[in-house]
Amino acid sequence: MNYDKKIRGGSILARALHDRGIENVFTLSGGFCNPALEGFMECQINVINCPHEQIAGHLADGHTRITRKPSVCLVGPEGFANAVPSMMEAWGERSPVIYITGSSTLKRQGSGGFKEIDDVSIAAPLTKYSASITDGKRIREFVDKAYRIATNGYPGAVHLSVPVDIMFSSFPENVGLEERPFSQNIKPIVKAWPDPSQLLDILKLCLESEKPVLIGGHGVWWSKNEKKLENVGDTLNIPIFNIPYHQKLLGEEAESYMGLADIHQYPPSKFALHESDLVLMVGGRLDNQMNFGNPPLFPATTKLVCVNGSHEEIEFNRAADFNLLSDPGPFFDALIELKNNGKWRLSRSWFDLNKNKRKEWVEKTLSDLNIETKKAEKEGEKIHPLQLSLDVQEIMGGDDWLVIDGGNTHFWSEIAINIAGWNGKKLGGILHPGTFSMLGVGVSFALSAKNTNPNSNVILISGDGAFLSGGLSVEAAFQENIPIIVVIDNNGGLDCISQQQERLFESGKHFATDFRDIPFHTMFEGLGGHGELVTKREELGPALKRAIESGKTSCINVKAKGVISPIVLATTNKRDKASIE
């Protein structure tokens, strides 16, 4: 070992992350982070400089969700506070982003040092692991531990605080390499294997079931088992639903995919869950999205089985009748083996019945929308948000990515995606906010989609409120020459909130939710992009085609009608009830 040559702590940090396979770092460059940036430059790790730390965090999250490889968000101490919302969003989707804070000096910790903040305590409830590196000789140890925690079990964000004096101080180049592990190669992810006796009990339930339903969650995606999930649905005639808001596990056009497990937003799931005698939830947890395992989502007459690859997540599934600790892959393999052994006898009748329910819902929804759209065109009304999303998808190709921002736009676009999928629309990918439906993630996620799929068109549907929350990130698109198309569902305010207020306030009015008429399209033109204003439905398609042909980052500013979504309607049905419970 060469202990004569010394390098800065920031360079050791960069080398340790490089050894873990980190390829992308997102940051807003700051003085506290300079030694690490120098190290990333030396390691030839791709670094994208962002106009804001929250944007850096969302970009790291979006990139991680798509590639399923950890990315780094590097921020300074005050920048850490800006990055917290992105940490919250990554936490909701179990995205293994590695957050690194160049923090206040260790030497004067607790005495009011420059930009001193207790970042470790703030990050702790929003990450799987949050720690401060207090000894520069242990940098590699901390990085290795953080990486393993982020990627093993149920993945999730982690946080390391690196005091600025450790960042700048010099240490032996090979420090820490004399200790185990001697090999710095990436270790395989540890996966849970099902207990044989428990697995047999659950398989027996599956064989006895006449109306099974399978709900796929985060764990299926992060364990890369979505193809096995589809095979289970197609081979065993089991309808497949998706936990709301999560990364799409199956294409909407997939034979076995039926939609979201959301009885408000997607009525066919209500029929499936209420008529089913067995629900298998794989890779998810019984949180608020799943009504904590309770009616009306899951009736008492239905057996509920939860399969999860993380003991941490199983703790959330106490409402299940049966819990199984298992990676989704082995469980799916065991189900398929029932077919291979000739034990699986379920006919297609239950499967086809659910497909017909989806078909009926799609046809009715489109029929109702067609009547409303014709009326709107005749009377000069603005475009319906559901029609807007359907029309956007109409011009998209099979390799193109659709990104959705948070808010009411999110809810309507989810419905539109399912409808379009039933009618055969195939997309390259779909990316949207997770559990928190956070406003302002859209542009960053669209950049991530385009960065990882440079030959595909990437179209974002964002609301005016959502774009105002995070639209500054569009500067990164211009700076890095990553052209995306932003379609703004512009209804003049925070429509989702105003609709709740109008139903819940005694006055029947809304308050503090309106925006002025902002010319988003001219904003893009001023930045060097393409922009158009759309006031009529027939203008939308041609405007989108021109935006694609321009090859520039573009904005199509659409004057849209504010329409209450089914989920907002359902969750505001009583004045004395919280909108979300």
ABEGO torsion letter per residue (X at the ends): XBAABBBBAAAAAAAAAAAAGBABBBBBBBAAAAAAAAAAAAAGBBBBBBABAAAAAAAAAAAAAAAGBBBBBBBBAAAAAAAAAAAAAAAAAGBBBBBBBBBBBAAABGAGBBGBBBAAAAAAAABABBBBBABAAAAAAAAAAAAAAAABEBBEBBBBBBBAAAAABBBBAABGAABOBABABBBBBBBBBBBAAAAAAAAAAAAABABBBBBBBAAAAAAGAAAAAAAAAAAAGBBBBBBBGBBBABBAABAABAEBBBAAABAAAAAAAAABABBBBBGBBBBAAAGGGBOAABBAABBBBBBBABAAAAAAAAABABBBBBBAAAAAAAAAAAAAAGABABBAAAAAAAAAAAAAAAAAAAAAAAAAAAAAAAAGBBBBAAAAAAAAAAABBAABBBBBBBEAAAAAAAAAAAAAAAAGBBBABBBBBBAAGBBGAAAAAAAAAAAABAABBBBBBBBAAAAAAAAAAAAAAAAAGBBBBBBBBBAGEBAAAAAAAAAABAAGBBBGABBBBBBAAAAAAAAGBBBBBBABAAAAAAAAAAAAAAGBBBBBBBBBBBBBBAAAAAAAABAABBABX
